[in-house]
Amino acid sequence: MAQAFAEAYRTIPWTDVYVSHMKRAIATARPLCDAVGLPMQMRDGLREIGYGAWEDRELDYVREHYEQDFICWQTDPAWNPPTDGETAIQIAARALPVITEIESRYKDGNVLVVSIKHDTHHSL
């Protein structure tokens, strides 16, 4: 998928590429960065949601063992985190400075932001 993205979008005049430190985000961005000759601007604020006690658990396990927390999170993730994890508000608070940095640096042009899961979704 990352290679297909790079092939489809390599002709766009990219100004910069901002990437989470997560391996999946780096693997997603690398083919495009290689194709257009841009380095990845790594930003910790773009990292994936902290799932707390749910990390590396199957969805069925989470539903069974953390039923009430899961229901609350599904209903209102802004204020209800995964058990011992991050709320959407917390994600936005750490990702927003990166988005603000990009907006202040680049008034025009094409900037790619590569993040996995909820990170930028809750920030934009």
Sequence and secondary structure as in RCSB ss.txt:
>XXXX:A:sequence
MAQAFAEAYRTIPWTDVYVSHMKRAIATARPLCDAVGLPMQMRDGLREIGYGAWEDRELDYVREHYEQDFICWQT
DPAWNPPTDGETAIQIAARALPVITEIESRYKDGNVLVVSIKHDTHHSL
>XXXX:A:secstr
 HHHHHHHHTTS EEEEEE SSHHHHHHHHHHHHHHT  EEE GGG     GGGTT  HHHHHHHSHHHHHHHHH
 TTT  STTS  HHHHHHHHHHHHHHHHHH SSSEEEEE  TTTTTTT 
